[in-house]
Amino acid sequence: MMKELYRLMTEFMKLAPEELKESVDTIIKLKESIQGNRRELLDYISRIAPALLYKEEWLRLAFRFDDISDKIVGITYRLEHLINYKPKIPYELMEIIEKIDEKVLDIITTFRTALSLLPVDIHRSLSACQKVEVLEKEIDHLYRRSIFTILDTPLSLRETMLLKEIAEMTETISDLVEKASNDLRIIIINLL
């Protein structure tokens, strides 16, 4: 889902209306899939709850995935609205936004690695969680830089507000991934 958003963010000035609509539809379908997976996970957890240790952390993880997908869909709608007005966004600003998106894609990939390593290698999973924390700090730095660049760039009020919201929501995704990583750390620490 984030990969599709990243593609959309990096190529949105070049996309034809049909391609934009296709990307938006893809992201919405992925969100629906995530919601379905979350429902299945919650159902599974409720059935095996007595045998499952740390079920609260697993439940929090499931809800964080849903929150992340909500933010991605929100960004997509704002981006779609922005594209309809064919803005002239300076290269420097687009470069910062692309860097944030790239780092958010990295943080999600790193968290997925931590999650997939949990049953195989707890120590490497913990190491991946620590990398998530480092990436989140880098994203915070880029986010602050992007906000000031957006505010300093002569854009219309509509473009300024949409870009600022997109930057904020993207940074929120990294915060949510870090929180999910912290939930995973609690599980890992209890398994050590």
Contact map, one row per residue, 1 for C-alpha under 8 A:
111110000000000000000000001001100000000000000000000000000000000000001001000000000000000000000000000000000000000000000000000000000000000000000000000000000000000000000000000000000000000000000000
111111000000000000000000000000000000000000000000000000000000000000000001000000000000000000000000000000001000000000000000000000000000000000000000000000000000000000000000000000000000000000000000
111111100000000000000000000000000000000000000000000000000000000000000000000000000000000000000000000000001000000000000000000000000000000000000000000000000000000000000000000000000000000000000000
111111110000000000000010011000000000000000000000000000000000000000000000000000000000000000000000000000000000000000000000000000000000000000000000000000000000000000000000000000000000000000000000
111111111000000000000010001000000000000000000000000000000000000000000001000100000000000000000000000000000000000000000000000000000000000000000000000000000000000000000000000000000000000000000000
011111111100000000000000000000000000000000000000000000000000000000000000000000000000000000000000010011001000000000000000000000000000000000000000000000000000000000000000000000000000000000000000
001111111111000000000000000000000000000000000000000000000000000000000000000000000000000000000000000000000000000000000000000000000000000000000000000000000000000000000000000000000000000000000000
000111111111000000010010000000000000000000000000000000000000000000000000000000000000000000000000000000000000000000000000000000000000000000000000000000000000000000000000000000000000000000000000
000011111111000000000000000000000000000000000000000000000000000000000000000000100000000000000000010010000000000000000000000000000000000000000000000000000000000000000000000000000000000000000000
000001111111000000000000000000000000000000000000000000000000000000000000000000000000000000000000010000000000000000000000000000000000000000000000000000000000000000000000000000000000000000000000
000000111111111000000000000000000000000000000000000000000000000000000000000000000000000000000000000000000000000000000000000000000000000000000000000000000000000000000000000000000000000000000000
000000111111111000010000000000000000000000000000000000000000000000000000000000000010000000000000000000000000000000000000000000000000000000000000000000000000000000000000000000000000000000000000
000000000011111000000000000000000000000000000000000000000000000000000000000000000010010000000000000000000000000000000000000000000000000000000000000000000000000000000000000000000000000000000000
000000000011111100000000000000000000000000000000000000000000000000000000000000000000000000000000000000000000000000000000000000000000000000000000000000000000000000000000000000000000000000000000
000000000011111111110000000000000000000000000000000000000000000000000000000000000000000000000000000000000000000000000000000000000000000000000000000000000000000000000000000000000000000000000000
000000000000011111110000000000000000000000000000000000000000000000000000000000000000000000000000000000000000000000000000000000000000000000000000000000000000000000000000000000000000000000000000
000000000000001111111000000000000000000000000000000000000000000000000000000000000000000000000000000000000000000000000000000000000000000000000000000000000000000000000000000000000000000000000000
000000000000001111111100000000000000000000000000000000000000000000000000000000000000000000000000000000000000000000000000000000000000000000000000000000000000000000000000000000000000000000000000
000000000000001111111110000000000000000000000000000000000000000000000000000000000000000000000000000000000000000000000000000000000000000000000000000000000000000000000000000000000000000000000000
000000010001001111111111000000000000000000000000000000000000000000000000000000010000000000000000000000000000000000000000000000000000000000000000000000000000000000000000000000000000000000000000
000000000000000011111111100000000000000000000000000000000000000000000000000000000000000000000000000000000000000000000000000000000000000000000000000000000000000000000000000000000000000000000000
000000000000000001111111110000000000000000000000000000000000000000000000000000000000000000000000000000000000000000000000000000000000000000000000000000000000000000000000000000000000000000000000
000110010000000000111111111000000000000000000000000000000000000000000000000000000000000000000000000000000000000000000000000000000000000000000000000000000000000000000000000000000000000000000000
000000000000000000011111111100000000000000000000000000000000000000000000000110010000000000000000000000000000000000000000000000000000000000000000000000000000000000000000000000000000000000000000
000000000000000000001111111110000000000000000000000000000000000000000000000000000000000000000000000000000000000000000000000000000000000000000000000000000000000000000000000000000000000000000000
000100000000000000000111111111000000000000000000000000000000000000000000000000000000000000000000000000000000000000000000000000000000000000000000000000000000000000000000000000000000000000000000
100110000000000000000011111111100000000000000000000000000000000000000001100100000000000000000000000000000000000000000000000000000000000000000000000000000000000000000000000000000000000000000000
000000000000000000000001111111110000000000000000000000000000000000000000100000000000000000000000000000000000000000000000000000000000000000000000000000000000000000000000000000000000000000000000
000000000000000000000000111111111000000000000000000000000000000000000000000000000000000000000000000000000000000000000000000000000000000000000000000000000000000000000000000000000000000000000000
100000000000000000000000011111111100000000000000000000000000000000000000000000000000000000000000000000000000000000000000000000000000000000000000000000000000000000000000000000000000000000000000
100000000000000000000000001111111110000000000000000000000000000001001100100000000000000000000000000000000000000000000000000000000000000000000000000000000000000000000000000000000000000000000000
000000000000000000000000000111111111000000000000000000000000000000000000000000000000000000000000000000000000000000000000000000000000000000000000000000000000000000000000000000000000000000000000
000000000000000000000000000011111111100000000000000000000000000000000000000000000000000000000000000000000000000000000000000000000000000000000000000000000000000000000000000000000000000000000000
000000000000000000000000000001111111110000000000000000000000000011001000000000000000000000000000000000000000000000000000000000000000000000000000000000000000000000000000000000000000000000000000
000000000000000000000000000000111111111000000000000000000000000001000000000000000000000000000000000000000000000000000000000000000000000000000000000000000000000000000000000000000000000000000000
000000000000000000000000000000011111111100000000000000000000000000000000000000000000000000000000000000000000000000000000000000000000000000000000000000000000000000000000000000000000000000000000
000000000000000000000000000000001111111110000000000000000000000000000000000000000000000000000000000000000000000000000000000000000000000000000000000000000000000000000000000000000000000000000000
000000000000000000000000000000000111111111000000000000000000011011000000000000000000000000000000000000000000000000000000000000000000000000000000000000000000000000000000000000000000000000000000
000000000000000000000000000000000011111111100000000000000000000000000000000000000000000000000000000000000000000000000000000000000000000000000000000000000000000000000000000000000000000000000000
000000000000000000000000000000000001111111110000000000000000000000000000000000000000000000000000000000000000000000000000000000000000000000000000000000000000000000000000000000000000000000000000
000000000000000000000000000000000000111111111000000000000000010000000000000000000000000000000000000000000000000000000000000000000000000000000000000000000000000000000000000000000000000000000000
000000000000000000000000000000000000011111111100000000000010010000000000000000000000000000000000000000000000000000000000000000000000000000000000000000000000000000000000000000000000000000000000
000000000000000000000000000000000000001111111110000000000000000000000000000000000000000000000000000000000000000000000000000000000000000000000000000000000000000000000000000000000000000000000000
000000000000000000000000000000000000000111111111000000000000000000000000000000000000000000000000000000000000000000000000000000000000000000000000000000000000000000000000000000000000000000000000
000000000000000000000000000000000000000011111111100100100010000000000000000000000000000000000000000000000000000000000000000000000000000000000000000000000000000000000000000000000000000000000000
000000000000000000000000000000000000000001111111100000000000000000000000000000000000000000000000000000000000000000000000000000000000000000000000000000000000000000000000000000000000000000000000
000000000000000000000000000000000000000000111111100000000000000000000000000000000000000000000000000000000000000000000000000000000000000000000000000000000000000000000000000000000000000000000000
000000000000000000000000000000000000000000011111111100000000000000000000000000000000000000000000000000000000000000000000000000000000000000000000000000000000000000000000000000000000000000000000
000000000000000000000000000000000000000000001111111110100000000000000000000000000000000000000000000000000000000000000000000000000000000000000000000000000000000000000000000000000000000000000000
000000000000000000000000000000000000000000000001111110000000000000000000000000000000000000000000000000000000000000000000000000000000000000000000000000000000000000000000000000000000000000000000
000000000000000000000000000000000000000000000001111110000000000000000000000000000000000000000000000000000000000000000000000000000000000000000000000000000000000000000000000000000000000000000000
000000000000000000000000000000000000000000001001111111100000000000000000000000000000000000000000000000000000000000000000000000000000000000000000000000000000000000000000000000000000000000000000
000000000000000000000000000000000000000000000000111111100000000000000000000000000000000000000000000000000000000000000000000000000000000000000000000000000000000000000000000000000000000000000000
000000000000000000000000000000000000000000000000000111111100000000000000000000000000000000000000000000000000000000000000000000000000000000000000000000000000000000000000000000000000000000100000
000000000000000000000000000000000000000000001000100111111110000000000000000000000000000000000000000000000000000000000000000000000000000000000000000000000000000000000000000000000000000000000000
000000000000000000000000000000000000000000000000000001111111000000000000000000000000000000000000000000000000000000000000000000000000000000000000000000000000000000000000000000000000000000000000
000000000000000000000000000000000000000000000000000001111111100000000000000000000000000000000000000000000000000000000000000000000000000000000000000000000000000000000000000000000000001101100000
000000000000000000000000000000000000000000000000000001111111110000000000000000000000000000000000000000000000000000000000000000000000000000000000000000000000000000000000000000000000001100000000
000000000000000000000000000000000000000001001000000000111111111000000000000000000000000000000000000000000000000000000000000000000000000000000000000000000000000000000000000000000000000000000000
000000000000000000000000000000000000000000000000000000011111111100000000000000000000000000000000000000000000000000000000000000000000000000000000000000000000000000000000000000000001001000000000
000000000000000000000000000000000000000000000000000000001111111110000000000000000000000000000000000000000000000000000000000000000000000000000000000000000000000000000000000000000001001100000000
000000000000000000000000000000000000010011000000000000000111111111000000000000000000000000000000000000000000000000000000000000000000000000000000000000000000000000000000000000000000000000000000
000000000000000000000000000000000000010000000000000000000011111111100000000000000000000000000000000000000000000000000000000000000000000000000000000000000000000000000000000000000000000000000000
000000000000000000000000000000000000000000000000000000000001111111110000000000000000000000000000000000000000000000000000000000000000000000000000000000000000000000000000000000011011000000000000
000000000000000000000000000000000100010000000000000000000000111111111000000000000000000000000000000000000000000000000000000000000000000000000000000000000000000000000000000000000000000000000000
000000000000000000000000000000100110010000000000000000000000011111111100000000000000000000000000000000000000000000000000000000000000000000000000000000000000000000000000000000000000000000000000
000000000000000000000000000000000000000000000000000000000000001111111110000000000000000000000000000000000000000000000000000000000000000000000000000000000000000000000000000000010000000000000000
000000000000000000000000000000000000000000000000000000000000000111111111000000000000000000000000000000000000000000000000000000000000000000000000000000000000000000000000000010011000000000000000
100000000000000000000000000000100100000000000000000000000000000011111111100000000000000000000000000000000000000000000000000000000000000000000000000000000000000000000000000000000000000000000000
000000000000000000000000000000100000000000000000000000000000000001111111110000000000000000000000000000000000000000000000000000000000000000000000000000000000000000000000000000000000000000000000
000000000000000000000000000000000000000000000000000000000000000000111111111000000000000000000000000000000000000000000000000000000000000000000000000000000000000000000000110110000000000000000000
110010000000000000000000001000000000000000000000000000000000000000011111111100000000000000000000000000000000000000000000000000000000000000000000000000000000000000000000110010000000000000000000
000000000000000000000000001100100000000000000000000000000000000000001111111110000000000000000000000000000000000000000000000000000000000000000000000000000000000000000000000000000000000000000000
000000000000000000000000000000000000000000000000000000000000000000000111111111000000000000000000000000000000000000000000000000000000000000000000000000000000000000000000100000000000000000000000
000000000000000000000000000000000000000000000000000000000000000000000011111111100000000000000000000000000000000000000000000000000000000000000000000000000000000000001100110000000000000000000000
000010000000000000000001001000000000000000000000000000000000000000000001111111110000000000000000000000000000000000000000000000000000000000000000000000000000000000000000000000000000000000000000
000000000000000000000001000000000000000000000000000000000000000000000000111111111000000000000000000000000000000000000000000000000000000000000000000000000000000000000000000000000000000000000000
000000000000000000000000000000000000000000000000000000000000000000000000011111111100000000000000000000000000000000000000000000000000000000000000000000000000000001000100000000000000000000000000
000000001000000000000000000000000000000000000000000000000000000000000000001111111110000000000000000000000000000000000000000000000000000000000000000000000000000001000100000000000000000000000000
000000000000000000010001000000000000000000000000000000000000000000000000000111111111000000000000000000000000000000000000000000000000000000000000000000000000000000000000000000000000000000000000
000000000000000000000000000000000000000000000000000000000000000000000000000011111111100000000000000000000000000000000000000000000000000000000000000000000000000000000000000000000000000000000000
000000000000000000000000000000000000000000000000000000000000000000000000000001111111111000000000000000000000000000000000000000000000000000000000000000000000001001000000000000000000000000000000
000000000001100000000000000000000000000000000000000000000000000000000000000000111111111000000000000000000000000000000000000000000000000000000000000000000000000000000000000000000000000000000000
000000000000000000000000000000000000000000000000000000000000000000000000000000011111110000000000000000000000000000000000000000000000000000000000000000000000000000000000000000000000000000000000
000000000000000000000000000000000000000000000000000000000000000000000000000000001111111000000000000000000000000000000000000000000000000000000000000000000000000000000000000000000000000000000000
000000000000100000000000000000000000000000000000000000000000000000000000000000000111111100000000000000000000000000000000000000000000000000000000000000000000000000000000000000000000000000000000
000000000000000000000000000000000000000000000000000000000000000000000000000000000110111110000000000000000000000000000000000000000000000000000000000000000000001000000000000000000000000000000000
000000000000000000000000000000000000000000000000000000000000000000000000000000000000011111000000000000000000000000000000000000000000000000000000000000000000000000000000000000000000000000000000
000000000000000000000000000000000000000000000000000000000000000000000000000000000000001111101100000000000000000000000000000000000000000000000000000000000010000000000000000000000000000000000000
000000000000000000000000000000000000000000000000000000000000000000000000000000000000000111111100000000000000000000000000000000000000000000000000000000001000000000000000000000000000000000000000
000000000000000000000000000000000000000000000000000000000000000000000000000000000000000011111110000000000000000000000000000000000000000000000000000000000000000000000000000000000000000000000000
000000000000000000000000000000000000000000000000000000000000000000000000000000000000000001111111000000000000000000000000000000000000000000000000000000000000000000000000000000000000000000000000
000000000000000000000000000000000000000000000000000000000000000000000000000000000000000011111111100000000000000000000000000000000000000000000000010011000000000000000000000000000000000000000000
000000000000000000000000000000000000000000000000000000000000000000000000000000000000000011111111110000000000000000000000000000000000000000000000000000000000000000000000000000000000000000000000
000000000000000000000000000000000000000000000000000000000000000000000000000000000000000000111111111000000000000000000000000000000000000000000000000000000000000000000000000000000000000000000000
000000000000000000000000000000000000000000000000000000000000000000000000000000000000000000011111111100000000000000000000000000000000000000000100110000000000000000000000000000000000000000000000
000000000000000000000000000000000000000000000000000000000000000000000000000000000000000000001111111110000000000000000000000000000000000000000000010000000000000000000010000000000000000000000000
000001001100000000000000000000000000000000000000000000000000000000000000000000000000000000000111111111000000000000000000000000000000000000000000000000000000000000000000000000000000000000000000
000000000000000000000000000000000000000000000000000000000000000000000000000000000000000000000011111111100000000000000000000000000000000000000100000000000000000000000000000000000000000000000000
000000000000000000000000000000000000000000000000000000000000000000000000000000000000000000000001111111110000000000000000000000000000000000100110000000000000000000000000011000000000000000000000
000001001000000000000000000000000000000000000000000000000000000000000000000000000000000000000000111111111000000000000000000000000000000000000000000000000000000000000000010000000000000000000000
000001000000000000000000000000000000000000000000000000000000000000000000000000000000000000000000011111111100000000000000000000000000000000000000000000000000000000000000000000000000000000000000
000000000000000000000000000000000000000000000000000000000000000000000000000000000000000000000000001111111110000000000000000000000000001001100000000000000000000000000000000000000000000000000000
000000000000000000000000000000000000000000000000000000000000000000000000000000000000000000000000000111111111000000000000000000000000000000100000000000000000000000000000011011000000000000000000
011001000000000000000000000000000000000000000000000000000000000000000000000000000000000000000000000011111111100000000000000000000000000000000000000000000000000000000000000000000000000000000000
000000000000000000000000000000000000000000000000000000000000000000000000000000000000000000000000000001111111110000000000000000000000001000000000000000000000000000000000000000000000000000000000
000000000000000000000000000000000000000000000000000000000000000000000000000000000000000000000000000000111111111000000000000000000001001100000000000000000000000000000000000001001000000000000000
000000000000000000000000000000000000000000000000000000000000000000000000000000000000000000000000000000011111111100000000000000000000000000000000000000000000000000000000000001001000000000000000
000000000000000000000000000000000000000000000000000000000000000000000000000000000000000000000000000000001111111110000000000000000000000000000000000000000000000000000000000000000000000000000000
000000000000000000000000000000000000000000000000000000000000000000000000000000000000000000000000000000000111111111000000000000011011000000000000000000000000000000000000000000000000000000000000
000000000000000000000000000000000000000000000000000000000000000000000000000000000000000000000000000000000011111111100000000000011001000000000000000000000000000000000000000000001000100000000000
000000000000000000000000000000000000000000000000000000000000000000000000000000000000000000000000000000000001111111110000000000000000000000000000000000000000000000000000000000000000000000000000
000000000000000000000000000000000000000000000000000000000000000000000000000000000000000000000000000000000000111111111000000010010000000000000000000000000000000000000000000000000000000000000000
000000000000000000000000000000000000000000000000000000000000000000000000000000000000000000000000000000000000011111111100000111111000000000000000000000000000000000000000000000000000000000000000
000000000000000000000000000000000000000000000000000000000000000000000000000000000000000000000000000000000000001111111100000010000000000000000000000000000000000000000000000000000000000100000000
000000000000000000000000000000000000000000000000000000000000000000000000000000000000000000000000000000000000000111111111000010000000000000000000000000000000000000000000000000000000000000000000
000000000000000000000000000000000000000000000000000000000000000000000000000000000000000000000000000000000000000011111111110110000000000000000000000000000000000000000000000000000000000000000000
000000000000000000000000000000000000000000000000000000000000000000000000000000000000000000000000000000000000000001111111110010000000000000000000000000000000000000000000000000000000000000010000
000000000000000000000000000000000000000000000000000000000000000000000000000000000000000000000000000000000000000000011111110000000000000000000000000000000000000000000000000000000000000000000000
000000000000000000000000000000000000000000000000000000000000000000000000000000000000000000000000000000000000000000011111110000000000000000000000000000000000000000000000000000000000000000000000
000000000000000000000000000000000000000000000000000000000000000000000000000000000000000000000000000000000000000000001111111110000000000000000000000000000000000000000000000000000000000000000000
000000000000000000000000000000000000000000000000000000000000000000000000000000000000000000000000000000000000000000001111111111000000000000000000000000000000000000000000000000000000000000010001
000000000000000000000000000000000000000000000000000000000000000000000000000000000000000000000000000000000000000000000000111111100000000000000000000000000000000000000000000000000000000000000000
000000000000000000000000000000000000000000000000000000000000000000000000000000000000000000000000000000000000000001001000111111110000000000000000000000000000000000000000000000000000000000000000
000000000000000000000000000000000000000000000000000000000000000000000000000000000000000000000000000000000000000011111100111111111000000000000000000000000000000000000000000000000000000000010000
000000000000000000000000000000000000000000000000000000000000000000000000000000000000000000000000000000000000000001000000011111111100000000000000000000000000000000000000000000000000000010010000
000000000000000000000000000000000000000000000000000000000000000000000000000000000000000000000000000000000000000001000000001111111110000000000000000000000000000000000000000000000000000000000000
000000000000000000000000000000000000000000000000000000000000000000000000000000000000000000000000000000000000011011000000000111111111000000000000000000000000000000000000000000000000000000000000
000000000000000000000000000000000000000000000000000000000000000000000000000000000000000000000000000000000000011001000000000011111111100000000000000000000000000000000000000000000000110110000000
000000000000000000000000000000000000000000000000000000000000000000000000000000000000000000000000000000000000000000000000000001111111110000000000000000000000000000000000000000000000000000000000
000000000000000000000000000000000000000000000000000000000000000000000000000000000000000000000000000000000000010000000000000000111111111000000000000000000000000000000000000000000000000000000000
000000000000000000000000000000000000000000000000000000000000000000000000000000000000000000000000000000000010011000000000000000011111111100000000000000000000000000000000000000001100100000000000
000000000000000000000000000000000000000000000000000000000000000000000000000000000000000000000000000000000000000000000000000000001111111110000000000000000000000000000000000000000100000000000000
000000000000000000000000000000000000000000000000000000000000000000000000000000000000000000000000000000000000000000000000000000000111111111000000000000000000000000000000000000000000000000000000
000000000000000000000000000000000000000000000000000000000000000000000000000000000000000000000000000000100110000000000000000000000011111111100000000000000000000000000000000000000000000000000000
000000000000000000000000000000000000000000000000000000000000000000000000000000000000000000000000000000000010000000000000000000000001111111110000000000000000000000000000000001100100000000000000
000000000000000000000000000000000000000000000000000000000000000000000000000000000000000000000000000000000000000000000000000000000000111111111000000000000000000000000000000000000000000000000000
000000000000000000000000000000000000000000000000000000000000000000000000000000000000000000000000000000100000000000000000000000000000011111111100000000000000000000000000000000000000000000000000
000000000000000000000000000000000000000000000000000000000000000000000000000000000000000000000000000100110000000000000000000000000000001111111110000000000000000000000000001001000000000000000000
000000000000000000000000000000000000000000000000000000000000000000000000000000000000000000000000000000000000000000000000000000000000000111111111000000000000000000000000001000000000000000000000
000000000000000000000000000000000000000000000000000000000000000000000000000000000000000000000000000000000000000000000000000000000000000011111111100000000000000000000000000000000000000000000000
000000000000000000000000000000000000000000000000000000000000000000000000000000000000000000000001001100000000000000000000000000000000000001111111110000000000000000000000000000000000000000000000
000000000000000000000000000000000000000000000000000000000000000000000000000000000000000000000000000100000000000000000000000000000000000000111111111000000000000000000011001000000000000000000000
000000000000000000000000000000000000000000000000000000000000000000000000000000000000000000000000000000000000000000000000000000000000000000011111111100000000000000000000000000000000000000000000
000000000000000000000000000000000000000000000000000000000000000000000000000000000000000000000001000000000000000000000000000000000000000000001111111110000000000000000000000000000000000000000000
000000000000000000000000000000000000000000000000000000000000000000000000000000000000000000001001100000000000000000000000000000000000000000000111111111000000000000000010000000000000000000000000
000000000000000000000000000000000000000000000000000000000000000000000000000000000000000000000000000000000000000000000000000000000000000000000011111111100000000000010010000000000000000000000000
000000000000000000000000000000000000000000000000000000000000000000000000000000000000000000000000000000000000000000000000000000000000000000000001111111110000000000000000000000000000000000000000
000000000000000000000000000000000000000000000000000000000000000000000000000000000000000000001000000000000000000000000000000000000000000000000000111111111000000000000000000000000000000000000000
000000000000000000000000000000000000000000000000000000000000000000000000000000000000000000001000000000000000000000000000000000000000000000000000011111111000000100110000000000000000000000000000
000000000000000000000000000000000000000000000000000000000000000000000000000000000000000000000000000000000000000000000000000000000000000000000000001111111100000100000000000000000000000000000000
000000000000000000000000000000000000000000000000000000000000000000000000000000000000000000000000000000000000000000000000000000000000000000000000000111111100000000000000000000000000000000000000
000000000000000000000000000000000000000000000000000000000000000000000000000000000000000001000000000000000000000000000000000000000000000000000000000011111110000000000000000000000000000000000000
000000000000000000000000000000000000000000000000000000000000000000000000000000000000000000000000000000000000000000000000000000000000000000000000000000111111000000000000000000000000000000000000
000000000000000000000000000000000000000000000000000000000000000000000000000000000000000010000000000000000000000000000000000000000000000000000000000000001111101100000000000000000000000000000000
000000000000000000000000000000000000000000000000000000000000000000000000000000000000000000000000000000000000000000000000000000000000000000000000000000000111111100000000000000000000000000000000
000000000000000000000000000000000000000000000000000000000000000000000000000000000000000000000000000000000000000000000000000000000000000000000000000000000011111110000000000000000000000000000000
000000000000000000000000000000000000000000000000000000000000000000000000000000000000000000000000000000000000000000000000000000000000000000000000000000000001111111000000000000000000000000000000
000000000000000000000000000000000000000000000000000000000000000000000000000000000100001000000000000000000000000000000000000000000000000000000000000000000011111111100000000000000000000000000000
000000000000000000000000000000000000000000000000000000000000000000000000000000000000000000000000000000000000000000000000000000000000000000000000000001100011111111110000000000000000000000000000
000000000000000000000000000000000000000000000000000000000000000000000000000000000000000000000000000000000000000000000000000000000000000000000000000000000000111111111000000000000000000000000000
000000000000000000000000000000000000000000000000000000000000000000000000000001100100000000000000000000000000000000000000000000000000000000000000000000000000011111111100000000000000000000000000
000000000000000000000000000000000000000000000000000000000000000000000000000000000000000000000000000000000000000000000000000000000000000000000000000001000000001111111110000000000000000000000000
000000000000000000000000000000000000000000000000000000000000000000000000000000000000000000000000000000000000000000000000000000000000000000000000001001000000000111111111000000000000000000000000
000000000000000000000000000000000000000000000000000000000000000000000000001000000000000000000000000000000000000000000000000000000000000000000000000000000000000011111111100000000000000000000000
000000000000000000000000000000000000000000000000000000000000000000000000001001100000000000000000000000000000000000000000000000000000000000000000000000000000000001111111110000000000000000000000
000000000000000000000000000000000000000000000000000000000000000000000000000000000000000000000000100000000000000000000000000000000000000000000010011000000000000000111111111000000000000000000000
000000000000000000000000000000000000000000000000000000000000000000000000000000000000000000000000000000000000000000000000000000000000000000000010000000000000000000011111111100000000000000000000
000000000000000000000000000000000000000000000000000000000000000000000011011000000000000000000000000000000000000000000000000000000000000000000000000000000000000000001111111110000000000000000000
000000000000000000000000000000000000000000000000000000000000000000000011001000000000000000000000000110010000000000000000000000000000000000000000000000000000000000000111111111000000000000000000
000000000000000000000000000000000000000000000000000000000000000000000000000000000000000000000000000100010000000000000000000000000000000000110010000000000000000000000011111111100000000000000000
000000000000000000000000000000000000000000000000000000000000000000000010000000000000000000000000000000000000000000000000000000000000000000000000000000000000000000000001111111110000000000000000
000000000000000000000000000000000000000000000000000000000000000000010011000000000000000000000000000000010000000000000000000000000000000000000000000000000000000000000000111111111000000000000000
000000000000000000000000000000000000000000000000000000000000000000000000000000000000000000000000000000010011000000000000000000000000000100100000000000000000000000000000011111111100000000000000
000000000000000000000000000000000000000000000000000000000000000000000000000000000000000000000000000000000000000000000000000000000000000100000000000000000000000000000000001111111110000000000000
000000000000000000000000000000000000000000000000000000000000000100110000000000000000000000000000000000000000000000000000000000000000000000000000000000000000000000000000000111111111000000000000
000000000000000000000000000000000000000000000000000000000000000100010000000000000000000000000000000000000011001000000000000000000001000000000000000000000000000000000000000011111111100000000000
000000000000000000000000000000000000000000000000000000000000000000000000000000000000000000000000000000000000000000000000000000000001100100000000000000000000000000000000000001111111110000000000
000000000000000000000000000000000000000000000000000000000000000100000000000000000000000000000000000000000000000000000000000000000000000000000000000000000000000000000000000000111111111000000000
000000000000000000000000000000000000000000000000000000000001100100000000000000000000000000000000000000000000000000000000000000000000000000000000000000000000000000000000000000011111111100000000
000000000000000000000000000000000000000000000000000000000000000000000000000000000000000000000000000000000000001000000000000000001001000000000000000000000000000000000000000000001111111110000000
000000000000000000000000000000000000000000000000000000000000000000000000000000000000000000000000000000000000000000000000000000001000000000000000000000000000000000000000000000000111111111000000
000000000000000000000000000000000000000000000000000000001101100000000000000000000000000000000000000000000000000000000000000000000000000000000000000000000000000000000000000000000011111111100000
000000000000000000000000000000000000000000000000000000001100100000000000000000000000000000000000000000000000000000100000000000001000000000000000000000000000000000000000000000000001111111110000
000000000000000000000000000000000000000000000000000000000000000000000000000000000000000000000000000000000000000000000000000001001000000000000000000000000000000000000000000000000000111111111000
000000000000000000000000000000000000000000000000000000001000000000000000000000000000000000000000000000000000000000000000000000000000000000000000000000000000000000000000000000000000011111111100
000000000000000000000000000000000000000000000000000001001000000000000000000000000000000000000000000000000000000000000000000000000000000000000000000000000000000000000000000000000000001111111110
000000000000000000000000000000000000000000000000000000000000000000000000000000000000000000000000000000000000000000000100010011000000000000000000000000000000000000000000000000000000000111111111
000000000000000000000000000000000000000000000000000000000000000000000000000000000000000000000000000000000000000000000000000000000000000000000000000000000000000000000000000000000000000011111111
000000000000000000000000000000000000000000000000000000000000000000000000000000000000000000000000000000000000000000000000000000000000000000000000000000000000000000000000000000000000000001111111
000000000000000000000000000000000000000000000000000000000000000000000000000000000000000000000000000000000000000000000000000000000000000000000000000000000000000000000000000000000000000000111111
000000000000000000000000000000000000000000000000000000000000000000000000000000000000000000000000000000000000000000000000010000000000000000000000000000000000000000000000000000000000000000011111
